[in-house]
């Protein structure tokens, strides 16, 4: 059923903090994450900055993050992943999908 005139199209989030967390988790769980990740990758690959870049820093996604690693199949670019180095430093390591564990 369509909302009556003046009613919101989307139910507003609850104001209680615990209820808000549950509401947000339910909305995230309902997303088609693989489709959204594919759409995000397509948008990134269409950016002029992507075309101009030679070196790209990616990340290894956790369960609730968008997987961008398929972008590393793009020919003509060098990809890197961050890693924790001794002394709590950030180090960048080359990433090649077929050779990097």
ROBA-361780 format. One line per field, with one value per atom (N, C-alpha, C): residue number from 0; atom name; x, y, z. Coordinates in pm, whole numbers. Layout:
BEGIN
num: (NUM, ...)
atomo: (CA, ...)
xx: (X, ...)
yy: (Y, ...)
zz: (Z, ...)
//
This chain:
BEGIN
num: (0, 0, 0, 1, 1, 1, 2, 2, 2, 3, 3, 3, 4, 4, 4, 5, 5, 5, 6, 6, 6, 7, 7, 7, 8, 8, 8, 9, 9, 9, 10, 10, 10, 11, 11, 11, 12, 12, 12, 13, 13, 13, 14, 14, 14, 15, 15, 15, 16, 16, 16, 17, 17, 17, 18, 18, 18, 19, 19, 19, 20, 20, 20, 21, 21, 21, 22, 22, 22, 23, 23, 23, 24, 24, 24, 25, 25, 25, 26, 26, 26, 27, 27, 27, 28, 28, 28, 29, 29, 29, 30, 30, 30, 31, 31, 31, 32, 32, 32, 33, 33, 33, 34, 34, 34, 35, 35, 35, 36, 36, 36, 37, 37, 37, 38, 38, 38, 39, 39, 39, 40, 40, 40, 41, 41, 41, 42, 42, 42, 43, 43, 43, 44, 44, 44, 45, 45, 45, 46, 46, 46, 47, 47, 47, 48, 48, 48, 49, 49, 49, 50, 50, 50, 51, 51, 51, 52, 52, 52, 53, 53, 53, 54, 54, 54, 55, 55, 55, 56, 56, 56, 57, 57, 57, 58, 58, 58, 59, 59, 59, 60, 60, 60, 61, 61, 61, 62, 62, 62, 63, 63, 63, 64, 64, 64, 65, 65, 65, 66, 66, 66, 67, 67, 67, 68, 68, 68, 69, 69, 69, 70, 70, 70, 71, 71, 71, 72, 72, 72, 73, 73, 73, 74, 74, 74, 75, 75, 75, 76, 76, 76, 77, 77, 77, 78, 78, 78, 79, 79, 79, 80, 80, 80, 81, 81, 81, 82, 82, 82, 83, 83, 83, 84, 84, 84, 85, 85, 85, 86, 86, 86, 87, 87, 87, 88, 88, 88, 89, 89, 89, 90, 90, 90, 91, 91, 91, 92, 92, 92, 93, 93, 93, 94, 94, 94, 95, 95, 95, 96, 96, 96, 97, 97, 97, 98, 98, 98, 99, 99, 99, 100, 100, 100)
atomo: (N, CA, C, N, CA, C, N, CA, C, N, CA, C, N, CA, C, N, CA, C, N, CA, C, N, CA, C, N, CA, C, N, CA, C, N, CA, C, N, CA, C, N, CA, C, N, CA, C, N, CA, C, N, CA, C, N, CA, C, N, CA, C, N, CA, C, N, CA, C, N, CA, C, N, CA, C, N, CA, C, N, CA, C, N, CA, C, N, CA, C, N, CA, C, N, CA, C, N, CA, C, N, CA, C, N, CA, C, N, CA, C, N, CA, C, N, CA, C, N, CA, C, N, CA, C, N, CA, C, N, CA, C, N, CA, C, N, CA, C, N, CA, C, N, CA, C, N, CA, C, N, CA, C, N, CA, C, N, CA, C, N, CA, C, N, CA, C, N, CA, C, N, CA, C, N, CA, C, N, CA, C, N, CA, C, N, CA, C, N, CA, C, N, CA, C, N, CA, C, N, CA, C, N, CA, C, N, CA, C, N, CA, C, N, CA, C, N, CA, C, N, CA, C, N, CA, C, N, CA, C, N, CA, C, N, CA, C, N, CA, C, N, CA, C, N, CA, C, N, CA, C, N, CA, C, N, CA, C, N, CA, C, N, CA, C, N, CA, C, N, CA, C, N, CA, C, N, CA, C, N, CA, C, N, CA, C, N, CA, C, N, CA, C, N, CA, C, N, CA, C, N, CA, C, N, CA, C, N, CA, C, N, CA, C, N, CA, C, N, CA, C, N, CA, C, N, CA, C, N, CA, C, N, CA, C, N, CA, C, N, CA, C, N, CA, C, N, CA, C, N, CA, C)
xx: (84, 0, 88, 41, 114, 83, 186, 159, 66, -11, -101, -18, -79, -10, 45, 171, 235, 304, 278, 346, 481, 582, 715, 714, 797, 809, 890, 978, 1062, 1035, 1024, 1003, 1125, 1108, 1225, 1289, 1420, 1486, 1437, 1446, 1405, 1502, 1458, 1544, 1620, 1573, 1642, 1769, 1883, 2011, 2015, 1968, 1968, 1877, 1761, 1668, 1726, 1796, 1860, 1964, 2044, 2144, 2077, 1971, 1898, 1839, 1782, 1724, 1831, 1949, 2057, 2110, 2127, 2174, 2076, 1948, 1847, 1850, 1867, 1873, 1997, 2112, 2235, 2221, 2159, 2143, 2054, 1964, 1871, 1933, 2051, 2115, 2168, 2167, 2229, 2375, 2457, 2596, 2678, 2669, 2747, 2710, 2582, 2541, 2589, 2581, 2629, 2780, 2853, 2999, 3034, 2964, 2989, 2961, 2853, 2821, 2927, 2975, 3080, 3208, 3245, 3366, 3353, 3236, 3214, 3228, 3176, 3186, 3331, 3404, 3545, 3623, 3600, 3673, 3641, 3530, 3492, 3548, 3610, 3662, 3786, 3799, 3922, 4048, 4037, 4152, 4196, 4101, 4134, 4212, 4163, 4232, 4374, 4394, 4526, 4622, 4570, 4654, 4735, 4858, 4941, 4949, 4952, 4957, 4827, 4769, 4640, 4654, 4608, 4604, 4464, 4455, 4328, 4328, 4224, 4218, 4150, 4182, 4116, 3991, 3875, 3748, 3713, 3650, 3591, 3448, 3376, 3241, 3145, 3165, 3070, 3123, 3230, 3286, 3268, 3274, 3263, 3395, 3388, 3507, 3551, 3668, 3722, 3836, 3879, 3992, 3972, 3850, 3837, 3890, 3902, 3959, 4105, 4170, 4312, 4334, 4228, 4241, 4259, 4255, 4269, 4414, 4433, 4569, 4630, 4761, 4833, 4844, 4805, 4814, 4886, 4949, 5015, 4930, 4903, 4817, 4896, 4851, 4918, 4813, 4852, 4768, 4844, 4773, 4841, 4862, 4972, 4999, 5060, 5038, 5100, 5245, 5336, 5478, 5525, 5643, 5695, 5695, 5676, 5672, 5544, 5436, 5304, 5306, 5386, 5393, 5310, 5266, 5190, 5286, 5282, 5365, 5274, 5316, 5242, 5315, 5241, 5299, 5233, 5311, 5253, 5149, 5044, 4937, 4911, 4924, 4889, 4792, 4669, 4567, 4612, 4679, 4715, 4840, 4914, 5038, 5041, 4953, 4956, 4858, 4909, 4817, 4718)
yy: (-118, 0, 124, 222, 347, 436, 505, 593, 707, 751, 865, 991, 1093, 1219, 1273, 1313, 1369, 1265, 1136, 1031, 1003, 968, 940, 812, 807, 688, 578, 618, 524, 544, 435, 445, 508, 614, 678, 587, 602, 518, 550, 451, 476, 571, 635, 730, 664, 550, 476, 413, 427, 382, 232, 150, 5, -32, 29, 2, 51, 162, 215, 117, 58, -41, -161, -212, -324, -288, -170, -121, -112, -57, -42, -178, -270, -405, -475, -461, -524, -465, -335, -272, -316, -324, -371, -516, -599, -741, -759, -666, -677, -633, -573, -524, -640, -622, -718, -676, -717, -671, -706, -827, -855, -761, -733, -643, -500, -456, -322, -312, -417, -417, -411, -486, -484, -346, -282, -148, -48, -61, 28, 9, -115, -140, -79, -91, -32, 119, 181, 328, 371, 296, 328, 315, 206, 181, 285, 355, 458, 596, 610, 741, 779, 907, 951, 926, 939, 914, 769, 677, 535, 514, 574, 560, 614, 724, 787, 718, 643, 584, 466, 458, 343, 250, 309, 232, 252, 142, 146, 73, 138, 76, 20, -111, -177, -223, -289, -348, -483, -570, -700, -680, -693, -662, -764, -715, -803, -832, -912, -952, -837, -725, -615, -501, -526, -426, -472, -378, -412, -467, -576, -641, -569, -505, -434, -510, -623, -697, -741, -766, -799, -689, -566, -459, -488, -572, -603, -683, -727, -796, -699, -569, -468, -468, -489, -489, -348, -343, -217, -136, -193, -122, -209, -143, -214, -195, -306, -303, -333, -273, -289, -309, -381, -400, -350, -290, -248, -368, -364, -465, -394, -452, -398, -442, -348, -376, -363, -414, -399, -252, -232, -96, -23, -100, -41, 53, 18, 97, 30, 109, 58, 37, -81, -112, -149, -113, -147, -258, -361, -476, -495, -531, -558, -669, -653, -754, -796, -925, -984, -1097, -1092, -1190, -1336, -1372, -1512, -1553, -1456, -1491, -1452, -1367, -1320, -1402, -1461, -1540, -1452)
zz: (0, 0, 0, -68, -79, 41, 96, 209, 170, 266, 243, 224, 166, 143, 274, 271, 389, 476, 454, 531, 468, 551, 495, 413, 309, 225, 295, 384, 457, 605, 676, 821, 884, 961, 1022, 1125, 1146, 1245, 1386, 1475, 1614, 1682, 1786, 1857, 1971, 2019, 2125, 2066, 2135, 2081, 2051, 2142, 2121, 2004, 1998, 1889, 1755, 1759, 1639, 1585, 1673, 1631, 1564, 1626, 1568, 1431, 1423, 1298, 1189, 1223, 1125, 1082, 1176, 1141, 1047, 1074, 989, 848, 839, 706, 631, 700, 635, 591, 674, 641, 518, 494, 382, 249, 254, 132, 47, -82, -173, -188, -91, -83, -207, -262, -383, -499, -517, -625, -599, -474, -441, -459, -420, -437, -586, -668, -813, -871, -826, -873, -829, -706, -657, -737, -764, -844, -984, -1043, -1176, -1173, -1069, -1057, -1037, -955, -933, -1063, -1136, -1260, -1367, -1354, -1452, -1418, -1302, -1261, -1341, -1378, -1446, -1362, -1231, -1143, -1151, -1169, -1184, -1313, -1419, -1548, -1542, -1470, -1464, -1368, -1273, -1168, -1220, -1173, -1202, -1083, -964, -839, -764, -716, -647, -513, -407, -275, -252, -229, -200, -55, -14, 120, 111, 205, 213, 298, 238, 303, 411, 516, 615, 571, 649, 609, 586, 656, 643, 555, 482, 391, 247, 155, 13, -39, -112, -167, -293, -285, -400, -467, -411, -466, -612, -660, -802, -896, -845, -927, -962, -882, -905, -1033, -1097, -1225, -1341, -1313, -1416, -1468, -1598, -1651, -1653, -1646, -1659, -1532, -1418, -1291, -1190, -1091, -983, -858, -789, -671, -545, -435, -307, -199, -94, 25, 147, 243, 366, 459, 532, 635, 754, 871, 992, 996, 1012, 1019, 1164, 1195, 1332, 1375, 1503, 1556, 1526, 1501, 1473, 1353, 1254, 1132, 1023, 931, 818, 702, 643, 528, 411, 293, 172, 99, 61, -7, -142, -243, -375, -367, -444, -446, -590, -615, -743, -713, -762, -722, -733, -840, -856, -779, -723, -653, -507, -461, -323, -239, -129, -43, 31)
//
